[in-house]
């Protein structure tokens, strides 16, 4: 679409206006001068009335012309979590090469990317200006229509002209990665399980501990044994990083949709935190199974969590045979008893109550609650 066609469409429609307090006062002044002119028949008052009406018409035309032909684009970073301020670059272009635009304000519309209001006093003809902004998305998912409002009171402030602009970019927003008390409780529980699994049979020394029955004598540290008078054993770190296997149950009734969103946020938070601690993370659901970092990085999992939706009626699959620390997110934990998830830490409706600490120690069950 050429600039002249866009300019014509902008002038023809798509703009809205709101009369300001100054506009109401000016209109009242026009009405008073009009009444006095017709009552007295004074030509000077008629001349003043014509001048005031002309100023009002010129103000409206210049205001529309100033907003016409403006294009807005915003450059987002590659990875965007929800409910967090993210730096971005906003670019405002004036495609009218023969006329500048004056006093342009920009703000994000409710329900889209929040951007703090910006003000551009002058945008020359055929030029563009870039500004650093902080954006915030309230929800995960694909945001296809991040609309912004351009508005101006140029030149006299009688009316505020507005035009809505939608940049041609789709944005994928991850779930929130911010910590919450219940999420941190689950993470601390998993960290304890990981510490237990760190002990193994590798070449990296871990610690010296007392001998336990039926252990091989080849790992006995005789020097420490002679020093303490009791059998002591050398422990070594495991050769492979521990695996945390999370299962997100998609069979969630509509009345528990809020819980599902919190469960998705919790999975994203745990994936991010455990990945930063060099733990292997496997996220599973009825339609997804990826292990990070072997089959994809943490962003592969976050992209799935950004778009996942409940699917009522889907069945539960069995856990993997590999030794792992298991976590199950489900509103119906009893469904996981038969498939073999008895060792899993169960995160149900009571475990993700907002603004409450999770009862993670009591959530690990071998029976259905």
C-alpha positions in Angstrom: 0.0 0.0 0.0 1.5 3.3 -1.1 1.9 6.3 1.3 -0.7 8.4 -0.6 -3.3 5.7 -0.2 -2.6 5.3 3.5 -2.8 9.0 3.9 -6.1 9.1 2.1 -7.5 6.3 4.3 -6.3 8.0 7.4 -8.0 11.3 6.5 -11.2 9.5 5.3 -11.7 7.5 8.5 -10.2 5.5 11.3 -9.7 8.5 13.5 -11.7 9.4 16.5 -11.8 12.6 18.5 -12.6 13.7 22.0 -13.5 17.3 22.7 -11.2 18.7 25.4 -12.1 21.2 28.1 -10.5 24.0 26.0 -12.6 22.8 23.1 -15.8 23.2 25.1 -14.8 26.6 26.3 -14.0 27.7 22.7 -17.3 26.3 21.4 -19.1 28.2 24.2 -17.3 31.4 23.1 -18.4 30.8 19.5 -22.0 30.4 20.6 -21.8 33.7 22.7 -20.3 35.7 19.8 -22.8 34.2 17.4 -25.7 35.3 19.7 -24.3 38.8 20.1 -23.6 39.2 16.4 -27.2 38.3 15.4 -28.7 40.3 18.2 -26.7 43.5 17.5 -26.1 43.1 13.7 -22.5 44.3 14.3 -20.3 43.5 11.3 -17.2 43.4 13.5 -18.8 40.6 15.5 -19.7 38.7 12.3 -16.1 39.0 11.2 -14.9 37.7 14.6 -17.4 34.8 14.4 -16.1 33.9 11.0 -12.5 34.0 12.2 -13.3 31.8 15.2 -15.1 29.2 13.0 -12.2 29.2 10.5 -9.7 28.6 13.4 -11.9 25.6 14.5 -12.0 24.1 11.0 -8.3 24.6 10.4 -7.5 23.1 13.8 -9.4 20.0 12.9 -7.8 19.6 9.5 -4.3 20.1 10.8 -4.9 17.7 13.6 -6.0 15.0 11.2 -3.2 15.7 8.8 -0.6 15.5 11.6 -1.7 12.0 12.6 -2.2 10.7 9.0 0.6 8.8 7.3 2.2 7.5 10.6 3.5 4.0 10.9 4.5 2.3 14.1 6.7 -0.8 14.6 8.0 -2.4 17.8 11.0 -4.7 17.9 10.7 -7.3 20.7 13.5 -9.5 22.2 13.5 -13.1 21.2 12.4 -14.5 24.5 9.6 -12.8 26.4 8.1 -14.1 29.7 4.7 -12.9 30.9 4.2 -10.3 33.6 7.7 -9.0 33.5 9.0 -5.7 32.1 10.9 -6.4 28.9 13.1 -3.9 27.0 12.0 -3.3 23.4 12.6 -0.8 20.6 9.7 1.3 19.3 10.0 2.9 15.8 7.6 5.6 14.7 7.8 6.6 11.0 6.3 9.6 9.2 5.6 8.7 5.6 4.5 12.2 4.7 7.7 13.5 3.1 6.3 17.0 2.6 4.9 17.6 6.1 6.1 17.0 9.6 3.9 15.7 12.4 3.7 17.6 15.7 2.9 16.6 19.3 2.4 12.8 19.0 1.6 10.7 22.0 1.8 6.9 22.0 0.4 4.4 24.5 -0.5 0.7 24.5 -4.2 -0.3 24.5 -5.6 -2.4 27.4 -5.3 -6.2 26.8 -2.2 -5.9 24.7 1.4 -5.2 25.3 1.6 -2.5 28.0 3.9 0.4 27.1 4.3 3.5 29.2 3.1 6.6 27.3 5.7 8.2 25.0 5.7 11.7 23.6 7.2 13.0 20.4 7.1 16.8 20.0 8.2 16.7 16.4 8.6 14.1 13.7 10.0 15.4 10.4 8.6 14.6 7.1 9.9 11.3 5.7 11.8 10.5 8.9 11.7 7.9 11.7 12.5 8.0 15.4 13.3 5.1 17.7 12.8 4.9 21.4 13.6 2.3 24.1 10.5 1.2 25.9 9.5 -1.3 28.6 6.7 -3.6 27.5 4.7 -6.1 29.7 2.4 -8.9 28.6 -0.2 -10.0 31.1 -0.8 -13.5 29.7 1.2 -16.2 27.9 0.5 -17.3 24.3 0.6 -15.7 20.9 -0.2 -12.0 20.8 -1.1 -11.3 17.2 -2.7 -7.8 17.6 -0.6 -5.6 19.8 -2.4 -2.4 19.1 -1.3 1.1 20.1 -3.0 4.4 20.2 -1.6 7.5 18.6 -3.2 10.7 19.8 -2.5 14.4 19.5 -4.1 17.8 20.5 -2.2 19.7 17.9 -2.5 22.6 17.1 -4.8 24.4 19.6 -5.9 21.7 21.9 -9.6 22.0 21.1 -9.9 18.2 20.5 -7.8 15.1 21.0 -7.6 13.1 17.8 -6.9 9.4 18.1 -5.9 6.7 15.7 -5.3 3.0 16.4 -2.2 1.3 14.9 -1.3 -2.4 14.9 2.3 -3.4 14.1 2.5 -6.4 11.7 4.3 -8.7 14.2 3.1 -11.8 16.1 4.7 -12.2 19.5 5.1 -15.5 21.4 5.0 -14.9 25.2 6.2 -17.6 27.6 4.5 -18.3 30.9 5.6 -16.2 33.9 9.0 -17.1 35.3 8.6 -15.1 38.5 8.9 -17.0 41.7 5.9 -17.6 43.9 5.8 -19.1 47.4 4.2 -22.4 46.3 6.7 -22.7 43.3 9.7 -22.1 45.6 8.5 -24.7 48.0 8.3 -27.3 45.2 11.8 -26.2 43.9 13.3 -26.6 47.4 11.8 -30.1 47.7 13.3 -31.1 44.3 16.7 -29.6 45.2 16.7 -31.9 48.2 16.0 -34.9 46.0 18.7 -33.8 43.6 21.2 -33.6 46.4 20.4 -37.2 47.4 21.0 -38.4 43.8 24.3 -36.5 43.5 26.0 -39.4 45.5 27.2 -42.0 43.1 30.1 -43.9 41.6 32.1 -41.5 39.5 35.7 -40.2 39.6 34.8 -36.8 41.2 35.1 -37.0 45.0 31.9 -36.0 46.8 32.4 -36.8 50.6 33.4 -39.4 53.2 30.6 -40.9 55.2 30.1 -43.9 57.6 30.0 -47.4 56.0 26.5 -48.9 55.5 25.6 -52.6 55.6 26.1 -54.6 52.4 28.3 -52.0 50.7 31.3 -53.0 48.7 34.5 -52.9 50.7 36.5 -51.5 47.7 35.2 -48.0 48.5 36.3 -48.0 52.1 38.7 -45.2 53.0 41.2 -46.9 55.4 42.9 -43.7 56.4 39.6 -42.1 57.5 38.7 -45.4 59.1 41.9 -45.5 61.2 41.4 -41.9 62.2 37.8 -42.3 63.4 37.8 -45.9 64.5 34.8 -46.7 62.4 34.5 -47.8 58.8 34.3 -44.8 56.4 33.4 -44.9 52.7 34.4 -42.6 49.9 31.5 -41.2 47.8 31.7 -39.8 44.3 29.5 -37.6 42.2 27.3 -39.3 39.6 28.5 -39.4 36.0 25.2 -38.0 34.7 23.2 -35.0 35.9 20.0 -35.9 37.8 16.8 -36.0 35.7 13.6 -34.3 36.9 10.6 -35.7 35.1 7.5 -33.4 35.2 4.1 -34.6 33.9 1.5 -31.9 33.1 -1.9 -33.5 33.0 -4.0 -31.8 30.3 -7.2 -33.3 31.4 -8.4 -30.3 33.4 -12.1 -29.3 33.7 -13.0 -25.8 32.6 -13.8 -24.8 36.2 -10.2 -25.4 37.1 -8.8 -23.3 34.3 -7.2 -20.9 36.8 -5.3 -23.8 38.5 -4.1 -25.0 35.0 -2.6 -21.6 34.3 -0.8 -21.7 37.7 0.4 -25.2 36.9 1.8 -24.1 33.6 3.6 -21.1 35.3 5.0 -23.5 37.8 6.3 -25.9 35.2 7.9 -23.0 33.4 9.5 -21.7 36.6 10.9 -25.1 37.5 12.2 -25.7 34.0 14.0 -22.4 34.0 15.5 -22.8 37.5 16.5 -26.5 37.3 18.0 -25.9 33.8 20.1 -23.1 35.3 21.3 -25.6 37.9 22.5 -28.1 35.3 19.8 -30.6 36.0 18.2 -32.5 33.2 14.5 -31.6 32.8 12.0 -33.8 31.0 8.5 -32.3 30.5 5.8 -34.7 29.5 2.1 -34.3 28.8 -0.4 -36.3 26.7 0.9 -34.6 23.5 4.5 -33.6 24.4 7.7 -35.3 25.5 11.0 -33.4 25.4 14.1 -33.8 27.6 16.4 -30.8 28.0 19.2 -30.5 27.0 19.4 -33.8 25.1 16.4 -33.2 22.8 16.1 -29.4 23.0 16.9 -26.5 25.2 14.7 -25.0 27.9 13.2 -22.6 25.3 11.8 -25.6 23.5 9.8 -26.5 26.6 8.9 -22.9 27.3 7.5 -22.5 23.7 5.3 -25.5 24.3 4.1 -24.2 27.7 3.3 -20.8 26.0 0.7 -22.5 23.8 -0.5 -25.5 25.7 -4.3 -25.8 26.4 -6.4 -28.3 28.4 -7.8 -31.4 26.7 -10.5 -33.1 28.6 -10.6 -36.9 28.5 -7.0 -37.7 27.5 -5.4 -40.7 29.1 -2.2 -40.9 31.3 0.9 -42.6 30.0 3.4 -44.6 32.1 6.6 -43.0 33.6 9.9 -43.6 31.9 12.1 -46.4 33.0 15.1 -44.2 33.6 15.8 -43.2 37.2 14.3 -39.8 37.8 12.7 -37.4 40.2 9.1 -37.4 39.3 6.6 -34.5 39.6 2.9 -34.8 38.5 0.6 -31.7 38.0 -3.0 -32.9 38.0 -6.4 -32.0 39.4 -7.2 -35.7 39.7 -4.1 -37.4 41.1 -5.9 -40.7 41.5 -5.6 -41.2 37.7 -1.8 -41.6 38.1 -1.9 -44.5 40.6 -2.3 -47.4 38.2 0.1 -46.1 35.4 3.0 -46.3 38.0 3.5 -42.8 39.2 3.5 -43.8 42.9 6.9 -42.2 43.6 5.9 -38.9 42.1 5.5 -35.6 44.0 1.9 -34.8 43.3 1.0 -31.2 42.8 -2.8 -30.9 43.0 -5.4 -28.2 43.4 -4.4 -27.6 47.1 -0.7 -27.4 46.3 -0.9 -24.3 44.1 -3.2 -22.0 45.9 -2.2 -18.4 45.2 -0.1 -16.6 47.8 0.2 -19.6 50.0 3.3 -21.7 50.7 3.1 -25.1 49.1 3.0 -28.2 51.3 5.5 -30.0 49.2 6.7 -32.4 51.9 3.1 -33.6 52.3 2.4 -33.7 48.6 4.6 -36.7 48.0 2.2 -39.6 48.2 1.9 -43.2 47.2 -1.8 -43.2 47.4 -4.5 -41.0 45.9 -5.6 -38.1 48.2 
